[in-house]
Amino acid sequence: MQSGSFHCKLCLCLCELAEIENNVHYKDLAIKLIDSSIENFCKNKIFITDTLDESSHFHPYCYTIEGLFYHSYKLKNDKYKQIIKDALNSIFKFQQGDGGIPTSVHNDGKLKVLYQRCDIQAQTLRLYLLTKDKNNTLNIAADRLLTRLLEFQNFKEKYKGGFFFGTDEDGTFKRHTNF
């Protein structure tokens, strides 16, 4: 319904299409998409995913980082390395006492939706593991996040091993299982 930094995830497709078609045009489109997202949606090292209220919902926010990371990895281009690191560190600034990451925040840093979902926990942890380096100071935060993610795991019901979705934006706990 709106443009946002989360469209950076399309860089996965554009990078692959450039290779499949042997056409640099798609690679150039990926760069333009990233640069536009950074210019238009990155404020104070946080990507805005909802332009109506300038908030960041961490599920599509992680799409932004995934697209930036994949582009950087695929094209062996470190141009966006610091932006990726800053964007991920910004998520961890909102880590809650139980180790989890909330659903979303406003641009002013105030929590918009305090509830937690397994997909956001898993995306954040995966991005941390993909981007960490020897000097990373987030090891303890990532350990706490892993512990929190495992609390979502389903050991009793039909789809054992999956992860319960968690709490939706309206405060209801969703028991459907994600893998």
KOLKE-131468 format. One record per residue (C-alpha): residue number from 1; residue in one letter; x, y, z. Coordinates in nm, 2 decimals. Each point is the difference from the previous one (the first is absolute). Layout:
<nodes>
NODE   resi   resn     east    north       up
NODE    NUM      A        X        Y        Z
...
</nodes>
This chain:
<nodes>
NODE   resi   resn     east    north       up
NODE      1      M     0.00     0.00     0.00
NODE      2      Q     0.31     0.23     0.03
NODE      3      S     0.36     0.01    -0.09
NODE      4      G     0.25    -0.08     0.27
NODE      5      S     0.35    -0.11     0.07
NODE      6      F    -0.13    -0.36     0.01
NODE      7      H     0.00     0.00    -0.38
NODE      8      C     0.37    -0.05     0.04
NODE      9      K    -0.07    -0.37     0.02
NODE     10      L    -0.08     0.01    -0.37
NODE     11      C     0.38     0.03    -0.04
NODE     12      L     0.02    -0.38     0.04
NODE     13      C    -0.20    -0.04    -0.32
NODE     14      L     0.17     0.28    -0.18
NODE     15      C     0.35    -0.13     0.07
NODE     16      E    -0.10    -0.35    -0.11
NODE     17      L    -0.17     0.13    -0.31
NODE     18      A     0.31     0.20    -0.09
NODE     19      E     0.20    -0.32     0.01
NODE     20      I    -0.26    -0.22    -0.18
NODE     21      E    -0.06     0.25    -0.28
NODE     22      N     0.37     0.11     0.00
NODE     23      N    -0.13     0.35     0.01
NODE     24      V     0.15     0.27     0.22
NODE     25      H    -0.32     0.21    -0.02
NODE     26      Y    -0.16    -0.21     0.28
NODE     27      K     0.30     0.05     0.22
NODE     28      D    -0.02     0.37    -0.06
NODE     29      L    -0.37     0.00     0.09
NODE     30      A     0.09    -0.18     0.33
NODE     31      I     0.25     0.28     0.08
NODE     32      K    -0.25     0.27    -0.08
NODE     33      L    -0.26    -0.18     0.22
NODE     34      I     0.24    -0.01     0.29
NODE     35      D     0.12     0.35    -0.04
NODE     36      S    -0.35     0.13    -0.02
NODE     37      S    -0.10    -0.19     0.31
NODE     38      I     0.29     0.13     0.19
NODE     39      E    -0.06     0.36    -0.11
NODE     40      N    -0.38     0.00     0.05
NODE     41      F    -0.06    -0.24     0.29
NODE     42      C     0.31    -0.01     0.22
NODE     43      K    -0.02     0.25     0.29
NODE     44      N     0.24    -0.01     0.30
NODE     45      K     0.13    -0.34    -0.10
NODE     46      I    -0.35    -0.15     0.00
NODE     47      F    -0.20    -0.09    -0.31
NODE     48      I    -0.36     0.12    -0.01
NODE     49      T    -0.24    -0.26    -0.13
NODE     50      D    -0.32     0.19     0.05
NODE     51      T     0.01     0.35    -0.15
NODE     52      L    -0.34     0.09     0.14
NODE     53      D     0.12     0.02     0.36
NODE     54      E     0.37    -0.04    -0.06
NODE     55      S     0.02    -0.32     0.20
NODE     56      S     0.21    -0.31    -0.05
NODE     57      H    -0.16    -0.34     0.00
NODE     58      F     0.29    -0.24     0.05
NODE     59      H    -0.13    -0.28    -0.23
NODE     60      P     0.02     0.21    -0.32
NODE     61      Y     0.30     0.19     0.16
NODE     62      C     0.19    -0.32    -0.01
NODE     63      Y    -0.10    -0.04    -0.37
NODE     64      T     0.20     0.32    -0.05
NODE     65      I     0.31    -0.14     0.17
NODE     66      E    -0.04    -0.33    -0.18
NODE     67      G    -0.01     0.18    -0.34
NODE     68      L     0.30     0.21     0.09
NODE     69      F     0.20    -0.30     0.13
NODE     70      Y    -0.08    -0.22    -0.30
NODE     71      H     0.10     0.27    -0.24
NODE     72      S     0.32     0.06     0.18
NODE     73      Y     0.08    -0.37     0.03
NODE     74      K    -0.10    -0.09    -0.36
NODE     75      L     0.19     0.29    -0.16
NODE     76      K     0.29     0.00     0.25
NODE     77      N    -0.07     0.36     0.07
NODE     78      D     0.06     0.14     0.35
NODE     79      K    -0.14     0.34    -0.08
NODE     80      Y    -0.30    -0.06     0.22
NODE     81      K     0.17    -0.19     0.28
NODE     82      Q    -0.02     0.28     0.26
NODE     83      I    -0.36     0.07    -0.08
NODE     84      I    -0.09    -0.37     0.04
NODE     85      K     0.19     0.00     0.34
NODE     86      D    -0.17     0.32     0.12
NODE     87      A    -0.34    -0.12    -0.11
NODE     88      L     0.04    -0.33     0.19
NODE     89      N     0.14     0.17     0.31
NODE     90      S    -0.30     0.23     0.00
NODE     91      I    -0.23    -0.30     0.03
NODE     92      F     0.20    -0.13     0.30
NODE     93      K    -0.04     0.34     0.17
NODE     94      F    -0.36    -0.10     0.05
NODE     95      Q     0.07    -0.34     0.14
NODE     96      Q    -0.23    -0.06     0.30
NODE     97      G     0.07    -0.14     0.34
NODE     98      D    -0.09    -0.36    -0.10
NODE     99      G     0.25     0.02    -0.29
NODE    100      G    -0.27     0.04    -0.27
NODE    101      I    -0.04     0.27    -0.27
NODE    102      P    -0.33     0.19    -0.01
NODE    103      T    -0.22     0.01    -0.31
NODE    104      S     0.05     0.37    -0.08
NODE    105      V     0.12     0.34     0.11
NODE    106      H    -0.07     0.36    -0.09
NODE    107      N     0.28     0.21    -0.15
NODE    108      D     0.04     0.19     0.33
NODE    109      G     0.11    -0.33     0.16
NODE    110      K    -0.32    -0.06     0.19
NODE    111      L    -0.15    -0.35    -0.02
NODE    112      K    -0.30    -0.02    -0.23
NODE    113      V    -0.09    -0.36     0.04
NODE    114      L     0.17    -0.17     0.30
NODE    115      Y    -0.12    -0.35    -0.09
NODE    116      Q     0.24    -0.26    -0.14
NODE    117      R    -0.02    -0.24    -0.29
NODE    118      C     0.22    -0.30    -0.08
NODE    119      D     0.07     0.11    -0.36
NODE    120      I     0.16     0.33     0.12
NODE    121      Q     0.21    -0.18     0.26
NODE    122      A     0.12    -0.26    -0.26
NODE    123      Q     0.07     0.27    -0.27
NODE    124      T     0.20     0.21     0.24
NODE    125      L     0.20    -0.29     0.13
NODE    126      R     0.07    -0.13    -0.35
NODE    127      L     0.12     0.35    -0.11
NODE    128      Y     0.22     0.03     0.31
NODE    129      L     0.17    -0.34    -0.09
NODE    130      L     0.05     0.10    -0.36
NODE    131      T     0.15     0.34     0.07
NODE    132      K     0.20    -0.05     0.33
NODE    133      D     0.37     0.05     0.00
NODE    134      K     0.27    -0.08     0.25
NODE    135      N    -0.05     0.34     0.18
NODE    136      N    -0.37    -0.03     0.03
NODE    137      T    -0.13     0.13     0.33
NODE    138      L    -0.35    -0.15    -0.04
NODE    139      N     0.09    -0.36     0.11
NODE    140      I    -0.18     0.02     0.33
NODE    141      A    -0.30     0.17    -0.16
NODE    142      A    -0.01    -0.27    -0.27
NODE    143      D     0.02    -0.28     0.26
NODE    144      R    -0.29     0.16     0.18
NODE    145      L    -0.19     0.02    -0.33
NODE    146      L     0.06    -0.37    -0.07
NODE    147      T    -0.13    -0.09     0.34
NODE    148      R    -0.31     0.21    -0.06
NODE    149      L    -0.06    -0.15    -0.34
NODE    150      L     0.02    -0.35     0.14
NODE    151      E    -0.28     0.09     0.24
NODE    152      F    -0.23     0.02    -0.30
NODE    153      Q     0.08    -0.36    -0.10
NODE    154      N    -0.29    -0.24     0.00
NODE    155      F     0.08    -0.33     0.17
NODE    156      K    -0.36    -0.13     0.08
NODE    157      E    -0.24     0.07    -0.28
NODE    158      K    -0.05    -0.14    -0.35
NODE    159      Y     0.30     0.17    -0.18
NODE    160      K     0.27    -0.08     0.26
NODE    161      G     0.33     0.19    -0.06
NODE    162      G    -0.16     0.30    -0.17
NODE    163      F    -0.04     0.33     0.17
NODE    164      F    -0.32     0.16     0.11
NODE    165      F    -0.06     0.33    -0.18
NODE    166      G    -0.02     0.20     0.32
NODE    167      T    -0.21     0.31     0.08
NODE    168      D    -0.16     0.19    -0.28
NODE    169      E    -0.03     0.38     0.00
NODE    170      D    -0.34    -0.01     0.16
NODE    171      G     0.14    -0.19     0.30
NODE    172      T    -0.14    -0.35    -0.08
NODE    173      F     0.23    -0.29     0.02
NODE    174      K     0.00    -0.20    -0.33
NODE    175      R     0.06    -0.37     0.05
NODE    176      H     0.06    -0.08    -0.37
NODE    177      T     0.34    -0.15    -0.06
NODE    178      N     0.28     0.14    -0.22
NODE    179      F     0.30    -0.19    -0.12
</nodes>
